[in-house]
Amino acid sequence: MSELLTLARDYIDRMVNPSYGYATNEDYSLRFAQLLTREGFESSLRDEIRASHDADALTSNGWLWLIQWARTRRIEMDEDLLLNLFEEWSSLPARCAIVDLATYNSEFKPRPDTQLSEFPHRFLGRLMRGATQTDDLEKKDRRSSERLRLTARAESVLLVFLQVGTPLTLAAATALLRYRWQGHDELSEYLSLLAETVDPETRDVWGRQLGIRLSRESQE
């Protein structure tokens, strides 16, 4: 790790880690803001962020802050790093921040009938393929609980796509829901159950965006 990234890591950790206490968090926030005003510091930090591959370089709190900061500065981060962090974290807001950063600058406009296998955005395609990995499912001696675990990965990815809610992530959600794999029916059932937990307006919006009838009223 470079000296610059080490310095930034130490400052960021003390800025965002609540275990240091509010006073320390505020003090280091001011210090970091001063660092950013130094000539060449922000530019060098941008380069370091783009080149970073090590998920252990920062704490989870530090990475989340840096991802959000990178988004405001329109800084791209390594795709493999973001995928690793996505898999490590279970927090929905954190995962949404990762997908938002990875997709905000995309100019892809998938067709409504775009298939998962040909999805044009590589990061989202890799997320979906990983979430629907069926190698283990194809083994006859797998227990149903393990099958549900793999389905849960797809459910989590679907929820993130819906929460980010851009045309690109909604197209990815549609491709994921249409993909025929062992967990297809369970994933569709999950969406139906999830739709029952949101307000009717949100449910109808999801239905229109995904091309699926989710509203109980519209089915009666």
GROMACS elastic network, one bead per residue, 0.5 to 0.9 nm:
[ bonds ]
;  ai    aj funct       b0    kb
    1     4     6  0.82826   500
    1     5     6  0.64833   500
    1     6     6  0.64917   500
    1    52     6  0.86900   500
    1    54     6  0.87684   500
    1    57     6  0.75953   500
    2     5     6  0.53564   500
    2     6     6  0.61619   500
    2     7     6  0.86275   500
    2    48     6  0.81254   500
    3     6     6  0.50365   500
    3     7     6  0.61077   500
    3     8     6  0.85690   500
    4     7     6  0.51473   500
    4     8     6  0.61723   500
    4     9     6  0.84988   500
    4    41     6  0.84675   500
    4    44     6  0.79174   500
    4    45     6  0.70365   500
    4    48     6  0.78973   500
    5     9     6  0.58640   500
    5    10     6  0.85399   500
    5    45     6  0.70815   500
    5    48     6  0.66926   500
    5    49     6  0.81191   500
    5    57     6  0.84186   500
    6     9     6  0.50112   500
    6    10     6  0.62720   500
    6    11     6  0.87127   500
    6    57     6  0.81975   500
    7    10     6  0.52773   500
    7    11     6  0.63519   500
    7    12     6  0.85925   500
    8    11     6  0.51695   500
    8    12     6  0.59185   500
    8    13     6  0.84095   500
    8    32     6  0.78831   500
    8    45     6  0.80577   500
    9    12     6  0.51352   500
    9    13     6  0.59555   500
    9    14     6  0.85961   500
    9    57     6  0.74958   500
    9    58     6  0.61200   500
    9    59     6  0.85319   500
    9    62     6  0.72166   500
   10    13     6  0.53035   500
   10    14     6  0.64104   500
   10    15     6  0.86617   500
   10    58     6  0.87240   500
   11    14     6  0.53252   500
   11    15     6  0.61529   500
   11    16     6  0.88630   500
   11    28     6  0.60409   500
   11    29     6  0.77433   500
   11    31     6  0.78014   500
   11    32     6  0.63807   500
   12    16     6  0.62115   500
   12    17     6  0.82001   500
   12    25     6  0.88992   500
   12    28     6  0.75961   500
   12    29     6  0.77743   500
   12    32     6  0.76006   500
   12    58     6  0.86038   500
   12    61     6  0.86225   500
   12    62     6  0.57973   500
   12    63     6  0.88630   500
   12    65     6  0.77519   500
   12    66     6  0.80618   500
   13    16     6  0.55061   500
   13    17     6  0.55403   500
   13    20     6  0.89731   500
   13    25     6  0.86045   500
   13    28     6  0.89212   500
   13    58     6  0.76122   500
   13    59     6  0.70823   500
   13    61     6  0.72070   500
   13    62     6  0.54578   500
   14    17     6  0.56270   500
   14    18     6  0.81576   500
   14    19     6  0.87271   500
   14    20     6  0.64563   500
   14    21     6  0.88169   500
   14    24     6  0.66247   500
   14    25     6  0.55773   500
   14    26     6  0.87686   500
   14    27     6  0.86572   500
   14    28     6  0.61314   500
   14    29     6  0.81314   500
   14    62     6  0.88542   500
   15    18     6  0.81981   500
   15    20     6  0.84004   500
   15    22     6  0.88016   500
   15    24     6  0.70708   500
   15    26     6  0.65417   500
   15    27     6  0.76282   500
   15    28     6  0.51796   500
   15    29     6  0.52713   500
   15    30     6  0.88573   500
   15    32     6  0.82875   500
   15    62     6  0.84160   500
   16    19     6  0.88647   500
   16    20     6  0.85260   500
   16    25     6  0.60958   500
   16    26     6  0.89368   500
   16    28     6  0.89440   500
   16    29     6  0.84136   500
   16    61     6  0.62142   500
   16    62     6  0.65566   500
   16    65     6  0.73488   500
   17    20     6  0.60474   500
   17    21     6  0.78039   500
   17    25     6  0.71888   500
   17    59     6  0.87448   500
   17    61     6  0.64064   500
   17    62     6  0.76831   500
   18    21     6  0.53586   500
   18    22     6  0.68205   500
   18    24     6  0.89439   500
   18    25     6  0.72667   500
   19    22     6  0.85623   500
   20    23     6  0.80087   500
   20    24     6  0.59239   500
   20    25     6  0.66984   500
   21    24     6  0.55997   500
   21    25     6  0.62364   500
   21    26     6  0.87723   500
   22    25     6  0.50197   500
   22    26     6  0.61241   500
   22    27     6  0.85193   500
   23    26     6  0.52427   500
   23    27     6  0.60823   500
   23    28     6  0.86791   500
   24    28     6  0.61276   500
   24    29     6  0.84199   500
   25    28     6  0.54527   500
   25    29     6  0.61411   500
   25    30     6  0.88230   500
   26    29     6  0.50098   500
   26    30     6  0.63894   500
   26    31     6  0.86870   500
   27    30     6  0.53617   500
   27    31     6  0.63403   500
   27    32     6  0.87539   500
   28    32     6  0.58997   500
   28    33     6  0.83496   500
   29    32     6  0.51818   500
   29    33     6  0.61791   500
   29    34     6  0.86769   500
   30    33     6  0.50728   500
   30    34     6  0.63102   500
   30    35     6  0.87425   500
   31    34     6  0.50886   500
   31    35     6  0.63148   500
   31    36     6  0.88379   500
   32    36     6  0.63403   500
   32    37     6  0.88848   500
   33    36     6  0.52095   500
   33    37     6  0.67651   500
   34    37     6  0.52777   500
   34    38     6  0.69869   500
   35    38     6  0.54362   500
   35    39     6  0.88569   500
   35    41     6  0.68421   500
   35    42     6  0.80718   500
   36    39     6  0.79212   500
   36    40     6  0.84063   500
   36    41     6  0.58193   500
   36    42     6  0.53424   500
   36    43     6  0.89849   500
   36    45     6  0.89463   500
   37    40     6  0.83877   500
   37    41     6  0.72969   500
   37    42     6  0.75700   500
   38    41     6  0.55480   500
   38    42     6  0.76694   500
   39    42     6  0.77118   500
   39    43     6  0.84590   500
   40    43     6  0.52711   500
   40    44     6  0.60465   500
   40    45     6  0.85145   500
   41    44     6  0.52293   500
   41    45     6  0.60554   500
   41    46     6  0.85942   500
   42    46     6  0.60792   500
   42    47     6  0.86832   500
   43    46     6  0.51510   500
   43    47     6  0.65196   500
   43    48     6  0.88316   500
   44    47     6  0.51489   500
   44    48     6  0.62942   500
   44    49     6  0.87208   500
   45    49     6  0.61262   500
   45    50     6  0.86211   500
   46    49     6  0.51434   500
   46    50     6  0.62671   500
   46    51     6  0.86734   500
   46    70     6  0.81548   500
   46    73     6  0.88418   500
   46    75     6  0.68293   500
   46    76     6  0.89050   500
   47    50     6  0.52068   500
   47    51     6  0.62537   500
   47    52     6  0.86362   500
   47    75     6  0.89691   500
   48    51     6  0.51341   500
   48    52     6  0.59833   500
   49    52     6  0.51637   500
   49    53     6  0.86637   500
   49    66     6  0.86268   500
   49    70     6  0.82312   500
   49    75     6  0.78847   500
   49    76     6  0.80395   500
   49    77     6  0.64263   500
   49    78     6  0.83020   500
   50    53     6  0.85274   500
   50    75     6  0.71239   500
   50    76     6  0.60079   500
   50    78     6  0.62230   500
   51    77     6  0.74779   500
   51    78     6  0.69172   500
   52    55     6  0.83537   500
   52    57     6  0.83795   500
   52    77     6  0.74955   500
   52    78     6  0.67842   500
   52    81     6  0.77305   500
   53    56     6  0.89852   500
   53    57     6  0.84999   500
   53    77     6  0.86783   500
   53    78     6  0.64332   500
   53    79     6  0.88249   500
   53    80     6  0.73413   500
   53    81     6  0.53902   500
   53    82     6  0.88992   500
   54    57     6  0.54855   500
   54    58     6  0.84513   500
   54    81     6  0.68256   500
   55    58     6  0.68729   500
   55    59     6  0.85429   500
   55    60     6  0.89472   500
   55    63     6  0.84105   500
   55    81     6  0.61916   500
   55    82     6  0.84541   500
   55    84     6  0.70605   500
   55    85     6  0.66726   500
   56    59     6  0.69610   500
   56    60     6  0.87872   500
   57    63     6  0.85513   500
   58    61     6  0.78288   500
   58    62     6  0.54347   500
   58    63     6  0.57885   500
   59    63     6  0.61587   500
   59    64     6  0.85625   500
   60    63     6  0.51236   500
   60    64     6  0.61272   500
   60    65     6  0.86314   500
   60    85     6  0.84603   500
   60    89     6  0.81121   500
   61    64     6  0.52258   500
   61    65     6  0.63067   500
   61    66     6  0.86348   500
   62    65     6  0.52452   500
   62    66     6  0.61266   500
   62    67     6  0.85696   500
   63    67     6  0.59182   500
   63    68     6  0.85015   500
   63    85     6  0.85599   500
   64    67     6  0.51315   500
   64    68     6  0.62654   500
   64    69     6  0.85367   500
   64    94     6  0.64620   500
   64    97     6  0.77389   500
   64    98     6  0.83878   500
   65    68     6  0.52443   500
   65    69     6  0.60803   500
   65    70     6  0.85161   500
   66    70     6  0.58880   500
   66    71     6  0.84395   500
   67    70     6  0.50310   500
   67    71     6  0.61814   500
   67    72     6  0.88077   500
   67    75     6  0.88878   500
   67    77     6  0.82702   500
   67    97     6  0.70415   500
   67    98     6  0.69190   500
   67   101     6  0.71127   500
   68    71     6  0.50510   500
   68    72     6  0.64714   500
   68    73     6  0.87690   500
   68    97     6  0.67399   500
   68    98     6  0.84482   500
   68   101     6  0.77671   500
   69    72     6  0.52152   500
   69    73     6  0.63175   500
   69    74     6  0.85111   500
   69    75     6  0.84913   500
   70    73     6  0.50041   500
   70    74     6  0.57923   500
   70    76     6  0.71502   500
   70    77     6  0.79927   500
   70   101     6  0.77033   500
   71    75     6  0.61621   500
   71    76     6  0.79055   500
   71    97     6  0.85095   500
   71   100     6  0.79687   500
   71   101     6  0.55313   500
   71   102     6  0.89555   500
   71   104     6  0.82745   500
   72    75     6  0.78727   500
   74   101     6  0.81751   500
   74   104     6  0.86226   500
   74   105     6  0.80983   500
   75   101     6  0.83873   500
   76    79     6  0.86770   500
   76   101     6  0.73807   500
   76   102     6  0.73218   500
   76   105     6  0.88518   500
   77    80     6  0.88352   500
   77    81     6  0.74720   500
   77    82     6  0.71638   500
   77   101     6  0.80902   500
   77   102     6  0.76156   500
   78    81     6  0.52891   500
   78    82     6  0.63791   500
   78    83     6  0.87845   500
   78   102     6  0.89969   500
   79    82     6  0.52007   500
   79    83     6  0.62148   500
   79    84     6  0.86481   500
   79   102     6  0.75066   500
   79   123     6  0.67722   500
   80    83     6  0.50454   500
   80    84     6  0.61232   500
   80    85     6  0.86131   500
   80   123     6  0.87536   500
   81    84     6  0.51254   500
   81    85     6  0.62262   500
   81    86     6  0.85761   500
   82    85     6  0.50948   500
   82    86     6  0.60417   500
   82    87     6  0.86505   500
   82    98     6  0.64288   500
   82    99     6  0.83860   500
   82   102     6  0.77883   500
   82   123     6  0.89555   500
   83    86     6  0.50002   500
   83    87     6  0.62800   500
   83    88     6  0.86487   500
   83    98     6  0.83584   500
   83   123     6  0.78405   500
   83   126     6  0.83930   500
   83   127     6  0.74443   500
   84    87     6  0.52360   500
   84    88     6  0.62193   500
   84    89     6  0.87524   500
   85    89     6  0.61024   500
   85    95     6  0.82604   500
   85    98     6  0.81132   500
   86    89     6  0.54636   500
   86    90     6  0.77130   500
   86    94     6  0.79456   500
   86    95     6  0.56631   500
   86    98     6  0.68734   500
   86    99     6  0.84877   500
   86   127     6  0.89217   500
   87    90     6  0.75337   500
   87    95     6  0.87047   500
   89    92     6  0.83148   500
   89    94     6  0.71970   500
   89    95     6  0.69806   500
   90    94     6  0.78267   500
   90    95     6  0.73183   500
   90   156     6  0.86433   500
   91    94     6  0.52651   500
   91    95     6  0.61981   500
   91    96     6  0.86030   500
   92    95     6  0.51444   500
   92    96     6  0.60656   500
   92    97     6  0.85819   500
   92   156     6  0.81498   500
   92   159     6  0.82619   500
   92   160     6  0.67139   500
   92   163     6  0.87355   500
   93    96     6  0.50353   500
   93    97     6  0.61582   500
   93    98     6  0.87499   500
   93   160     6  0.83604   500
   93   163     6  0.88619   500
   94    97     6  0.50728   500
   94    98     6  0.64238   500
   94    99     6  0.88794   500
   95    98     6  0.50924   500
   95    99     6  0.63605   500
   95   100     6  0.85485   500
   95   157     6  0.87013   500
   95   160     6  0.67736   500
   96    99     6  0.51700   500
   96   100     6  0.59614   500
   96   101     6  0.85304   500
   96   160     6  0.55648   500
   96   161     6  0.76791   500
   96   163     6  0.70522   500
   96   164     6  0.59893   500
   97   100     6  0.50556   500
   97   101     6  0.61461   500
   97   102     6  0.85786   500
   97   164     6  0.82990   500
   98   101     6  0.52307   500
   98   102     6  0.61548   500
   98   103     6  0.86663   500
   99   102     6  0.50141   500
   99   103     6  0.60561   500
   99   104     6  0.82367   500
   99   123     6  0.84841   500
   99   124     6  0.79689   500
   99   160     6  0.78394   500
   99   161     6  0.79584   500
   99   164     6  0.75415   500
   99   169     6  0.84849   500
  100   103     6  0.53531   500
  100   104     6  0.55892   500
  100   164     6  0.66252   500
  100   166     6  0.88164   500
  100   169     6  0.89933   500
  101   104     6  0.56794   500
  101   105     6  0.80125   500
  102   105     6  0.76243   500
  102   106     6  0.82301   500
  102   123     6  0.71024   500
  102   124     6  0.85101   500
  103   106     6  0.53400   500
  103   107     6  0.88730   500
  103   121     6  0.81694   500
  103   123     6  0.80589   500
  103   124     6  0.82468   500
  103   168     6  0.77788   500
  103   169     6  0.81782   500
  104   107     6  0.87148   500
  104   166     6  0.87416   500
  106   109     6  0.85895   500
  106   121     6  0.78964   500
  106   168     6  0.82739   500
  107   168     6  0.89427   500
  108   120     6  0.67297   500
  108   121     6  0.68638   500
  108   168     6  0.72378   500
  109   120     6  0.83464   500
  109   167     6  0.78398   500
  109   168     6  0.67183   500
  109   171     6  0.85767   500
  110   113     6  0.80295   500
  110   114     6  0.61317   500
  110   119     6  0.73323   500
  110   120     6  0.68759   500
  110   121     6  0.87126   500
  110   167     6  0.86395   500
  110   168     6  0.70466   500
  110   171     6  0.65498   500
  110   172     6  0.84438   500
  111   114     6  0.52356   500
  111   171     6  0.77075   500
  112   115     6  0.88732   500
  112   171     6  0.65138   500
  112   174     6  0.76889   500
  112   175     6  0.83042   500
  112   210     6  0.86953   500
  112   211     6  0.87986   500
  113   171     6  0.85865   500
  113   174     6  0.81972   500
  113   175     6  0.74148   500
  113   178     6  0.89949   500
  114   117     6  0.84570   500
  114   118     6  0.67669   500
  114   119     6  0.62198   500
  114   120     6  0.85406   500
  114   171     6  0.77396   500
  114   172     6  0.84364   500
  114   174     6  0.83820   500
  114   175     6  0.62637   500
  115   118     6  0.54620   500
  115   119     6  0.59812   500
  115   172     6  0.88124   500
  115   174     6  0.86846   500
  115   175     6  0.53219   500
  115   176     6  0.80916   500
  115   178     6  0.76257   500
  115   179     6  0.71448   500
  116   119     6  0.50695   500
  116   120     6  0.88765   500
  116   125     6  0.66857   500
  116   128     6  0.74226   500
  116   129     6  0.78241   500
  116   172     6  0.75682   500
  116   174     6  0.88874   500
  116   175     6  0.51188   500
  116   176     6  0.62432   500
  116   178     6  0.81074   500
  116   179     6  0.63751   500
  117   120     6  0.89932   500
  117   125     6  0.75758   500
  117   129     6  0.82284   500
  117   175     6  0.88248   500
  117   179     6  0.86512   500
  118   121     6  0.88810   500
  118   125     6  0.80797   500
  119   122     6  0.72728   500
  119   124     6  0.78592   500
  119   125     6  0.58111   500
  119   171     6  0.89882   500
  119   172     6  0.74810   500
  119   175     6  0.77859   500
  120   124     6  0.84915   500
  120   125     6  0.74312   500
  121   124     6  0.56380   500
  121   125     6  0.60464   500
  121   126     6  0.86719   500
  121   168     6  0.84733   500
  121   172     6  0.88069   500
  122   126     6  0.60406   500
  122   127     6  0.85826   500
  123   126     6  0.52123   500
  123   127     6  0.63229   500
  123   128     6  0.87929   500
  124   127     6  0.50169   500
  124   128     6  0.62394   500
  124   129     6  0.86163   500
  124   169     6  0.78485   500
  124   172     6  0.69781   500
  125   128     6  0.51835   500
  125   129     6  0.61107   500
  125   130     6  0.84984   500
  125   172     6  0.78717   500
  126   129     6  0.51429   500
  126   130     6  0.60065   500
  126   131     6  0.84631   500
  127   130     6  0.52524   500
  127   131     6  0.61368   500
  127   132     6  0.87555   500
  127   154     6  0.88503   500
  127   157     6  0.73686   500
  128   131     6  0.50391   500
  128   132     6  0.62299   500
  128   133     6  0.85575   500
  128   154     6  0.71311   500
  128   157     6  0.72584   500
  128   158     6  0.87076   500
  128   172     6  0.81726   500
  128   173     6  0.89695   500
  128   175     6  0.88889   500
  128   176     6  0.65971   500
  129   132     6  0.52611   500
  129   133     6  0.60249   500
  129   176     6  0.89431   500
  130   133     6  0.52261   500
  130   153     6  0.84436   500
  130   154     6  0.84307   500
  131   134     6  0.88949   500
  131   150     6  0.69322   500
  131   151     6  0.75208   500
  131   152     6  0.83031   500
  131   153     6  0.51517   500
  131   155     6  0.83728   500
  131   156     6  0.86165   500
  131   157     6  0.71654   500
  132   150     6  0.71145   500
  132   151     6  0.72513   500
  132   153     6  0.76582   500
  132   154     6  0.61590   500
  132   176     6  0.86678   500
  132   179     6  0.89137   500
  132   181     6  0.72182   500
  132   182     6  0.83715   500
  132   183     6  0.74574   500
  132   184     6  0.89793   500
  133   136     6  0.77381   500
  133   137     6  0.81690   500
  133   150     6  0.76250   500
  133   181     6  0.88599   500
  134   138     6  0.61925   500
  134   150     6  0.82025   500
  134   181     6  0.76027   500
  134   182     6  0.72545   500
  134   183     6  0.87304   500
  135   138     6  0.54894   500
  135   139     6  0.72617   500
  136   139     6  0.55707   500
  136   140     6  0.88687   500
  136   142     6  0.71880   500
  136   146     6  0.86903   500
  136   147     6  0.82824   500
  136   150     6  0.89642   500
  137   140     6  0.75116   500
  137   141     6  0.88409   500
  137   142     6  0.64785   500
  137   143     6  0.89138   500
  137   146     6  0.81812   500
  137   147     6  0.63026   500
  137   150     6  0.83749   500
  137   182     6  0.75110   500
  138   141     6  0.87457   500
  138   142     6  0.79961   500
  138   182     6  0.86669   500
  139   142     6  0.58219   500
  140   143     6  0.86439   500
  142   145     6  0.84247   500
  142   146     6  0.67558   500
  142   147     6  0.72896   500
  143   146     6  0.55162   500
  143   147     6  0.66530   500
  144   148     6  0.62939   500
  144   149     6  0.86802   500
  145   148     6  0.51182   500
  145   149     6  0.63317   500
  145   150     6  0.89706   500
  146   150     6  0.65677   500
  146   151     6  0.87461   500
  147   150     6  0.53658   500
  147   151     6  0.63717   500
  147   152     6  0.86841   500
  147   182     6  0.87980   500
  147   183     6  0.79900   500
  148   152     6  0.60178   500
  148   153     6  0.87932   500
  148   183     6  0.82180   500
  148   186     6  0.85194   500
  149   152     6  0.50585   500
  149   153     6  0.67481   500
  150   153     6  0.53034   500
  150   154     6  0.70043   500
  150   155     6  0.89456   500
  150   183     6  0.80200   500
  151   154     6  0.52883   500
  151   155     6  0.63165   500
  151   156     6  0.87706   500
  151   182     6  0.86789   500
  151   183     6  0.56314   500
  151   184     6  0.84624   500
  151   186     6  0.71106   500
  151   187     6  0.68019   500
  152   156     6  0.61194   500
  152   157     6  0.86062   500
  152   187     6  0.82636   500
  153   156     6  0.51727   500
  153   157     6  0.63327   500
  153   158     6  0.86512   500
  154   157     6  0.50833   500
  154   158     6  0.60708   500
  154   159     6  0.85753   500
  154   176     6  0.81151   500
  154   183     6  0.83776   500
  154   187     6  0.71607   500
  155   158     6  0.50882   500
  155   159     6  0.61846   500
  155   160     6  0.87144   500
  155   186     6  0.89688   500
  155   187     6  0.62230   500
  155   190     6  0.70403   500
  155   191     6  0.80290   500
  156   159     6  0.51501   500
  156   160     6  0.63293   500
  156   161     6  0.87635   500
  157   160     6  0.51561   500
  157   161     6  0.63051   500
  157   162     6  0.87427   500
  157   173     6  0.83496   500
  158   161     6  0.51325   500
  158   162     6  0.62857   500
  158   163     6  0.86472   500
  158   172     6  0.84248   500
  158   173     6  0.57193   500
  158   176     6  0.74094   500
  158   177     6  0.82035   500
  158   187     6  0.86996   500
  158   191     6  0.84848   500
  159   162     6  0.51154   500
  159   163     6  0.61095   500
  159   164     6  0.86598   500
  159   173     6  0.84993   500
  159   191     6  0.86401   500
  159   194     6  0.89708   500
  160   163     6  0.50362   500
  160   164     6  0.61115   500
  160   165     6  0.83791   500
  160   169     6  0.85057   500
  161   164     6  0.53454   500
  161   165     6  0.61396   500
  161   166     6  0.80352   500
  161   168     6  0.87363   500
  161   170     6  0.60926   500
  161   171     6  0.88021   500
  161   172     6  0.71530   500
  161   173     6  0.59261   500
  162   166     6  0.81802   500
  162   169     6  0.70606   500
  162   170     6  0.62518   500
  162   173     6  0.70041   500
  162   206     6  0.78899   500
  163   166     6  0.86600   500
  163   169     6  0.89073   500
  164   169     6  0.68205   500
  164   170     6  0.82984   500
  165   168     6  0.80165   500
  165   169     6  0.60741   500
  165   170     6  0.59062   500
  166   169     6  0.52906   500
  166   170     6  0.60127   500
  166   171     6  0.84304   500
  167   170     6  0.51674   500
  167   171     6  0.60525   500
  167   172     6  0.86008   500
  167   209     6  0.85844   500
  168   171     6  0.51273   500
  168   172     6  0.62938   500
  168   173     6  0.87194   500
  169   173     6  0.61334   500
  169   174     6  0.86312   500
  170   174     6  0.62325   500
  170   175     6  0.86310   500
  170   206     6  0.88451   500
  170   209     6  0.69407   500
  170   210     6  0.69307   500
  171   174     6  0.50800   500
  171   175     6  0.62904   500
  171   176     6  0.86300   500
  171   209     6  0.83194   500
  171   210     6  0.75638   500
  172   175     6  0.50445   500
  172   176     6  0.60963   500
  172   177     6  0.85930   500
  173   176     6  0.50469   500
  173   177     6  0.61537   500
  173   178     6  0.86408   500
  173   210     6  0.73696   500
  174   177     6  0.51579   500
  174   178     6  0.62139   500
  174   179     6  0.86307   500
  174   209     6  0.83863   500
  174   210     6  0.54476   500
  174   211     6  0.78541   500
  175   178     6  0.51919   500
  175   179     6  0.61107   500
  176   179     6  0.52684   500
  176   180     6  0.87014   500
  176   184     6  0.87060   500
  176   187     6  0.89824   500
  177   180     6  0.81699   500
  177   184     6  0.69756   500
  177   187     6  0.70140   500
  177   188     6  0.65813   500
  177   191     6  0.89075   500
  177   210     6  0.87385   500
  178   184     6  0.76717   500
  178   188     6  0.89118   500
  179   184     6  0.67997   500
  180   183     6  0.79158   500
  180   184     6  0.56557   500
  180   185     6  0.86709   500
  181   184     6  0.52782   500
  181   185     6  0.85022   500
  182   185     6  0.76135   500
  182   186     6  0.84649   500
  183   186     6  0.53039   500
  183   187     6  0.60406   500
  183   188     6  0.86505   500
  184   187     6  0.52172   500
  184   188     6  0.62750   500
  184   189     6  0.86699   500
  185   188     6  0.51307   500
  185   189     6  0.61578   500
  185   190     6  0.85550   500
  186   189     6  0.50155   500
  186   190     6  0.60735   500
  186   191     6  0.87235   500
  187   191     6  0.63713   500
  187   192     6  0.87657   500
  188   191     6  0.51994   500
  188   192     6  0.64133   500
  188   193     6  0.87869   500
  189   192     6  0.50644   500
  189   193     6  0.62354   500
  189   194     6  0.85105   500
  190   193     6  0.51172   500
  190   194     6  0.59797   500
  190   195     6  0.84792   500
  191   195     6  0.59829   500
  191   196     6  0.86918   500
  191   214     6  0.84576   500
  192   195     6  0.51262   500
  192   196     6  0.65978   500
  192   214     6  0.64182   500
  193   196     6  0.52675   500
  193   197     6  0.70128   500
  194   197     6  0.53618   500
  194   198     6  0.71082   500
  195   198     6  0.55907   500
  195   199     6  0.81037   500
  195   200     6  0.84188   500
  195   202     6  0.81230   500
  195   203     6  0.54984   500
  195   204     6  0.89097   500
  195   206     6  0.82260   500
  195   214     6  0.66640   500
  195   215     6  0.78829   500
  196   199     6  0.77639   500
  196   200     6  0.83081   500
  196   203     6  0.76223   500
  196   214     6  0.84482   500
  196   215     6  0.83475   500
  196   216     6  0.86292   500
  197   203     6  0.87853   500
  198   201     6  0.82075   500
  198   202     6  0.63165   500
  198   203     6  0.62955   500
  199   202     6  0.54784   500
  199   203     6  0.62364   500
  199   204     6  0.87486   500
  200   204     6  0.60616   500
  200   205     6  0.85388   500
  200   215     6  0.71101   500
  201   204     6  0.51801   500
  201   205     6  0.61832   500
  201   206     6  0.86614   500
  202   205     6  0.50302   500
  202   206     6  0.61462   500
  202   207     6  0.85364   500
  203   206     6  0.52101   500
  203   207     6  0.61997   500
  203   208     6  0.87835   500
  203   214     6  0.63703   500
  203   215     6  0.61974   500
  204   208     6  0.62486   500
  204   209     6  0.85915   500
  204   213     6  0.79928   500
  204   214     6  0.67351   500
  204   215     6  0.59504   500
  205   208     6  0.52320   500
  205   209     6  0.61062   500
  205   210     6  0.84730   500
  206   209     6  0.51264   500
  206   210     6  0.58892   500
  206   211     6  0.80849   500
  206   212     6  0.78703   500
  206   213     6  0.88467   500
  206   214     6  0.76558   500
  207   210     6  0.53097   500
  207   211     6  0.56066   500
  207   213     6  0.52872   500
  207   214     6  0.53315   500
  207   215     6  0.72939   500
  208   211     6  0.50903   500
  208   212     6  0.66008   500
  208   213     6  0.76316   500
  208   214     6  0.88142   500
  209   212     6  0.78959   500
  210   213     6  0.86400   500
  213   216     6  0.81452   500
  213   218     6  0.71716   500
  213   219     6  0.71938   500
  214   217     6  0.87599   500
  214   218     6  0.77903   500
  214   219     6  0.79465   500
  215   218     6  0.53359   500
  215   219     6  0.66197   500
  216   219     6  0.51806   500
  216   220     6  0.64592   500
  217   220     6  0.54042   500
